[in-house]
Every structure is written in C-alpha cells, then in structure tokens.
C-alpha cells in the first residue's frame, strides 16, 4: 500500500468492450449514485450523489443484449472519467481490475479542536494502520497462498477520499488477493465477537477460538493502532461485483466497528497472543536497514529486511560486538547478512536472539546494485 495517493489510478476509462454493464450498475449503486427511471427497461440513467449545478447523467444499458451497448458504455465511461464526483475514479478503478474494496473510516475530533493532529499526520497514521490490518490478514492466510498474499499487500492500490484523515479505500485484486479479503472478513467478525464476549464476561476465552478465523497478535495490534486517538473506527468490505461474494461470507458485509472502549480487550488479547507464541530456531538472510547500539563499542541491534528464512518481513536482531561490526561492514558494502538464532514470535516485526554464524552473503554486482538501491529507498 505504498503507491502515492496523488497518482491517478488510470489514464483513461477502461475498454467498454470489456465492461459488463451489470457490474457498472452495481458499482454505481454501491457508491451512492441515484438511479432514475423505471425499474425495468433496456437501460437505466444514473446521477452522482450530492447536489451539483450540472449533474452528470450516465445512460447504462441493462445488458450486452442491448443494441448499441458499446456506444452507450463508451459515452457513460467517458462522462464518468470527466465528472468531478469523488467516487468516479474509484468506480473506474474497480472496472479496470476486478477488486474487492476495503474501506477504513475513523471518527475523529472536529478539525481545529484541541489536540487534533495535523491532517497529514492523521492520514499517515491511518495509512499505516490500514497497511497493518491488511498485512495481518495476509499473514493469517493459510497454505500455499500465504507467500503471494503477503507480497500483494505492498502493491495494493489505495484511493484517498476528500477527507483523507478519516477515510481510506484499498482495492485488492480478486486474483490473487481474494484469500486476503476473505480471511479479513472472517477475522474482523471473530475479533468483534471476542471483544464483546470479554467485555460482557471478563473472560478472554473467545480469543483462543478466534485464532481459527485468522485473529492473532498482528490483527489486534493493528486494530489498536487504527482506533487509538479516535472516537471510533470501522472497516467495511465490498466484494468485486464481477466475482461475487466468497462462500460463507455475506453478500453485503456490514461495517465492523471498534471504539476506544474496546482497546483494553484488544491490548490484553495482543499480550495474550504474544505470551503464547513459541520461539523457534531460524536461519535468516536479509539486508541491514537499521543499526543501533548505545555506545561506540559493545553489542547492538540491527533491523533486517528479510529475504529468506521466515515469513516476517523485518526482524530485530541482537548481536554481540564482533557480529555487530560484521553487520556494519555488510551494510556499507550493500551485501545481505546471513544469521542464525532463535526467532521470537511470528509474523510482523519480530526478534532474533541467541544469534550465531553472522556472515555477509556474496552477490554479483547487478544484485548488489539492486539491493543498494532498495536500501537507499528504505533508509
């Protein structure tokens, strides 16, 4: 989810020959456009939500059986691309690549209120929390699809509404992203039920059974980051009309909301999951992106961007003085570092302790240049 928010999703409307008019109508309805005319007929007319001096009017055929279907769709898509309605670009994006939509919305204090963060700060926090929610769902995907799901998260296209500090939408392509959104759907509802149960009974047992639905420390911590500093937050999923809802999921899922009153239960659940996570031996290769130690000599910690050895995207690694010096040389030379130890926890930002066998990994010049460029962008 690192694509700049100011970039247009597409340079123009999609090919009308590839657009299903029923999908277009479903997206217009989802985004609050108004349907006019009779319930039945060869076509329908749609106008955008909200008042406008000269509202756009789209004529959408009922199906491809209508003569001149491509001509009508061409006119409708061109008008949609030119309209100032905030939802127009989101609709065009969803038409170009069949995508599930994940929407985050936060209730915050009125702008200018005491303690209200700057809009860009609030937006950055929202984007970071949203990324963590999607990453948690990807890490909870089971089996063969897990690696692809996690890799997908950083490439998800994000649309920013007019009030970017309070709302955000991610477009997750059905192929290959459906396992992520399906897992997120089940995990959010299971988390909501577990929080309700704990607040009603004082018992955290429901969080144990919620693990099967994809709930874990990563998701509870992501939801804490989403809700903290707000008056409440909600996540809403909308399935790609072209693909329909996954089996076992509601066709139109209701928003799943959390409030500041839920934070103690979410934090307690996160700590409970952390205590339950066993450590395991690991052999990891990664690039050094951060180095830190308290003085000029002695042990220190480094942060690795993982290349192989674990599902965690980054690791904090504790090193003795000699190993730390090796990590510094590897960082300066643009070389990956191989290190063994015990992996504490799972997924997210984890720690590698009791380390040994710290050595740089030789790579060819082309790969070294690529890694060095990546490090320059990340640091």
N, C-alpha and C positions, 0 to 999 in steps of 0.2 A: 504494500500500500504506500509506495513511495513516489508515485507519479505526481508531478506538480499539479496543484489544484487549478492553476490558471490555464493549463493547456486544454484546448478543445478536444473533446472525445473523438471527433471525426471531422474531416474536412468538408463533408457534404452529406446529403441524405443517402441512405442505402439504396441499392438497386431495387426498384419497385418489383421487378420480376421475381425477386427472392422474398418478398414480403407477403405474409399471409394476412389478408385484411381482418380476419377474426382476431389475430394476435394484436394488430394495431388497435382495434377497437377495445380489446381487453386492457391494453396499456393506457389508453386514453381514459378509460373508466377508472383504473387504479389510481391515476394521478389527478383525479378530480375534475376532468373535463366534463362538460354538460352535453348530454345527448338530446337533440331536438327532433321533432317529427314523430311519426307513428312508431309503434313497437315492431311492426313488420313492414317489409318493403325491400326493394333491391339495394338500397343504400341508406346510410344514416348521416346526419350532419352533427358535427361536434364543435363546441366553442370552449375556449380555455376558462379555467376558474378565475373568479375575481373580476372586478369592474375594469373596463378598458374603453378608451374613447372610440376605437375602431377595432372591435374584437376580431381575431382570426376565425375563419369558418372553414372547417375541413369536411369534405364530402368523401365518405369512406364506403366502398361497395360492401355488400353483405358477404359476398364470397367471390371466388375466382370465376364462377359461372356467369357473372355479370359481364355483358359485352363491354368493351372499353375499360376493363378493370385496370389494366396497366396505366392507361391515361389518367384515370381518376386517382390512382395511387401516386403517380408522378406529381400531379398537382398538389395532393394532400401532403406529401413528404416535403416538397419544395416550400409550401406555405409553413409547415411545421419548423423547417430549418430557419426560416426568416422571422418567426414570431418571437416576441420578447418574453413569452411566458416562461418562468423559471423551469417548469417541468419539461419543456420541449426537448432540451438536449438529453435529458435522462431517457426520454422515450426513444429518441433516435439511437442512443447507445444500446438500449435493450433490444432494439430491432436489428442492429448490425451484428451483434453477437448474443445469441440466446443466453440470458444470465439470470440467476437468482439475485434479488436485491436484498441487502441487509441494511437497515436504517437504524441509526442511533439518534436519540433525541434526549437532551438534558434540560431540565428546568433549572434555570439559574436566577440569581437576584437581578432585578431590573438594572439596565446599563446605567452606570454612574453611581450606583449605590456604594456605600462604604464597604471596602474590602473586595469589591468586584474587580477581577483581574482584567487586564487589557484584553481586547478581543482576540488579538493574535496569540496571546498566551493561552487563553481558553481554547482556541481552535487547536493549537499544538497539543494541549492535554487531551482533548477529545480524540484527535487522530491517533495519538499514542495509545490511549485506552482501547480504541476500536481495533487497532492492529493487534493488541494483546488478546482481545476477545477472539478474533479470527484465528490467531496463532494457537490459542488454547484448543479451539475446535479441531484444527488441523492435527495437533499433537494427539488428540483423542481418536482420530480416525484409525481404524484397525486394519491390520493385514497389509496386503501389497500396496494399497492406495496411499499409505501414510506418507511415504517419502515424497510422492508427487503432490500430495495435499499441502505439505509444509512449504515446498518450493513455490507453490502457487500464490501464497499469501502476499509475498512482496510484489507480485505482478498484478494484483487486483486493481482494477480501475476505480478511482474514487471520484464521485461528483460532490461538489460543495454547494449547498443551497445558499440563499441570500443571507441567512443568519448562520454563518459558519461556526460560530462559537457554541451554538446549541444543537445543530443538526449535521448529519453526515450520512452519505449513502455509498455503499460499496457494491459494485457489480461483479458477481462471481460467476464466471462462465460455467454453464452446466457441464460441459466437457472441458476440463476434468474436475471441476470444482464442486459438483453435486454432493460427493461424500462429506465435504466440509460443512455445507449449509444444512444438510440433513442431520449430521451429528450435532451442530449448533442448536438446531431446533429442539432436539430431544434433551440436550444438556441444559439449555436455559429453563425449560419447563421443569426438569428434575431439580434444578437448583432452587427455583421458586417454591416448589413443594417442600423441599428440605428446610428452607429458611422458615416457611410458615409453620412447619411441624416443630422446629426448635423453639420458635418464639411462643408457640402455644403450650408446649410441654416442658421446655427447658432441656430437652434431650437431643443430642446431635446424631442419633442413630440413622436418621434418614439420609445423611450424607454418605454413610457407608454403602447403602444400596444404590445411591445415585451414581456411583462410580461406573456402573454398568451402562449408564446413559451418556457417559463422556464427561462427567463432572470430576474435577480434580483441583489441585492447588493452583494450577495456572489459570483456570477459569475463575475461581473465587477471587484470586488476587486481581485479575483483570477487571472484574466487576467492582471491586473496592476502588480501583483507580477511576473507573467510569463514574461512580456515584459520589466519590469524595469531593467536597466543596460545592455540591449542587443541592437542590431541593428535591431531587429525584431524577432517575434516568430510565429509559426504556429502549428495548431492542425489538425491532419488527422485521420479520422475514416475509418476502413475497416471492413466490415461485415463478420461474420463467413460464409465461403462458404457452409457449411452443412445446414445453416439456411436461407441463402439469406438475402436480404435487407428488412427492415420493410416497411410496406405500407406507401406511401407518402415520402419515402426517396430515394435519388439517389442510384443506384446500386454501383457506384464507386464515393463516395463523393470527391470533390476537397478539398485540404487543405484550412483551414480558417486561414488567416494570420492577424497579428496586428503589428503595428510599433510604435516607440516612439511618432510619431505624433498623434497617437490615444489616448495617455494617458490622455490628458486634458478632452476629451469627456468621457472616461471611469471613470475617477475620479469624474467628475461632475455628471455622472449618478449614481454612487455609493452613493454620498452625497444626491442626489435627492431621491433615494430609501430609504435611512436611515430616511430622514425627513418624508417620507410617512408611515413609519412603526408605527402603534399604539402600545401603551403599553397595557398590559392585566394582570389581576390577575393570579397568578400561585402558586401552592403548589408543591414544588420540593424536591426530595430526591436524595442525591448524596454523593460521597466520597470527602473529602477535600484533594486536591493535592498541593495547594499553600496557604500560609498565609503571609500577609504583613500589617504592619502599621508603621507610621512614627516615633513613639516613643515607650517607654516602656509601656505607658498607653494610653487609649483613643480608639476611633473607629479604624477599619481597614477593609481590604478587603480580601476575600478568593476566591480561584478558586475551583469550584466543578466539578467533573466528574459526569455527570448526570446519575442517574439510572432510575428514573421515574419522570413524571410531565411535560416534554417538549421534543420537537424534538431536541433541541440544545444539542450537545454532551458535551459542557462545559459552565459554567456560571461564571461570576464575580459577587460576592455578597458583598454588602456593609453592614457592621454590626456595631452596637454600642459596647461599651466596654464589657458589660456583655455577649452579644451574641458572640462576638469575642472570649472571654475566653471559652465559651461553644464549639466553633468550634475547638479551640486548644485541649481541652480535648478529643473531638471526634476523632481528627486526631491521637493523641497519643495512644488512645485505639483501633484504627483500626475500628471505628464504622462509619456508614453513618450518615449524618446530614439531618434532615428534616427542611425546612424553607419555609415560605410563604412571598409573596411580589408582586411587580409589575414587570412583565417581559418586559424589554425594547428591542424592536426589535424582530427578528425571526431568527431561524437557526444560524449556525456558533457559534462564541464566543459572547454571549450576557450578559446583566447585569440584576441583580435582585435588585431592590431598594425598599425603604419603607418597609423593612423586619420586620417580627414579628414571634412569635411561633417557635423560633430556639431551637430544641431539638435533642439529639442523638437518633438513632434508634437501639434498641437492636436486635442483631442477634445471631444465635447459633455459637458455637466455630468453626465449619467447615467453615461456611460462613465468619466469621471474619478472619480466616487464609487466605482464598482465596482473600478477599479484601485487606488484609495487603500485600500479595504478589504482587497484582496488583499495589498497591500504591508504593511499593519499585521499581517496574519496571518503573513506570511513573515518579517518582520524580528524 
